Amino acid sequence: MDVQKEVLSILDQALGLNGRSATLDEKSPLLGALPELDSLAVVRVITTIEERFGFAIADDEIDASSFATLGALSDFVKARVAA
């Protein structure tokens, strides 16, 4: 499974990017760079990640640094999938 591709799909769906996520790479900034990624959208993204990958994310496991870049978010999900 290509986790980064799945995360891109989740971002596209949860943020309503209409395919714009295809322009993102692992160094693309997310939080603060995508106007669609507000606090409610972060909750939608987390919920969708939990549903898609089948694990729960505790509040103290994730913070703003996890949403700094696409790579950071993908790495967080990869680590959880591997656990």
C-alpha positions as CSV (number, residue, x, y, z in Angstrom):
1,M,0.0,0.0,0.0
2,D,1.3,3.4,-0.9
3,V,0.6,5.4,2.3
4,Q,1.5,8.7,0.8
5,K,-0.9,8.2,-2.1
6,E,-3.7,7.3,0.4
7,V,-2.9,10.4,2.5
8,L,-3.2,12.5,-0.7
9,S,-6.5,10.9,-1.4
10,I,-7.7,11.6,2.1
11,L,-6.6,15.3,1.9
12,D,-8.3,15.7,-1.4
13,Q,-11.5,14.3,-0.1
14,A,-11.6,15.8,3.4
15,L,-10.5,19.3,2.2
16,G,-12.5,19.3,-1.0
17,L,-9.4,20.0,-3.1
18,N,-10.9,18.6,-6.3
19,G,-7.7,17.0,-7.5
20,R,-5.3,19.8,-6.4
21,S,-3.6,17.3,-4.0
22,A,-1.9,15.8,-7.1
23,T,0.4,18.9,-7.1
24,L,1.7,18.1,-3.6
25,D,4.9,16.3,-2.8
26,E,6.4,15.1,0.4
27,K,8.0,18.6,1.1
28,S,4.7,20.5,0.4
29,P,3.6,22.5,3.5
30,L,0.1,21.7,4.7
31,L,-0.8,23.5,7.9
32,G,-0.8,27.3,7.3
33,A,-0.3,26.7,3.5
34,L,-3.6,25.2,2.6
35,P,-6.4,27.6,3.5
36,E,-8.8,24.6,3.5
37,L,-6.9,23.0,6.3
38,D,-8.5,24.7,9.3
39,S,-9.1,23.1,12.7
40,L,-12.3,21.4,11.6
41,A,-10.6,20.0,8.5
42,V,-7.8,18.6,10.7
43,V,-10.4,16.7,12.6
44,R,-12.0,15.4,9.4
45,V,-8.5,14.3,8.1
46,I,-7.7,12.5,11.4
47,T,-11.1,10.8,11.4
48,T,-10.7,9.7,7.8
49,I,-7.2,8.4,8.4
50,E,-8.5,6.4,11.4
51,E,-11.3,4.9,9.2
52,R,-9.1,4.2,6.2
53,F,-6.2,2.6,8.0
54,G,-8.1,1.0,10.9
55,F,-6.5,2.5,14.0
56,A,-7.3,5.2,16.5
57,I,-5.2,8.3,17.1
58,A,-5.1,9.6,20.7
59,D,-5.0,13.3,21.1
60,D,-1.5,13.3,22.6
61,E,-0.1,11.3,19.6
62,I,-0.6,14.0,17.0
63,D,0.2,17.7,17.0
64,A,0.8,20.5,14.5
65,S,4.2,19.2,13.5
66,S,2.4,16.1,12.1
67,F,0.6,18.4,9.7
68,A,3.7,20.5,8.8
69,T,4.2,18.8,5.4
70,L,2.8,16.0,3.4
71,G,5.9,14.0,4.2
72,A,5.4,14.5,8.0
73,L,1.8,13.4,7.8
74,S,2.6,10.4,5.7
75,D,5.5,9.4,8.0
76,F,3.1,9.6,11.0
77,V,0.6,7.3,9.3
78,K,3.4,4.9,8.1
79,A,4.7,4.6,11.7
80,R,1.2,3.9,12.9
81,V,0.5,1.3,10.2
82,A,3.8,-0.4,11.0
83,A,3.1,-0.5,14.8
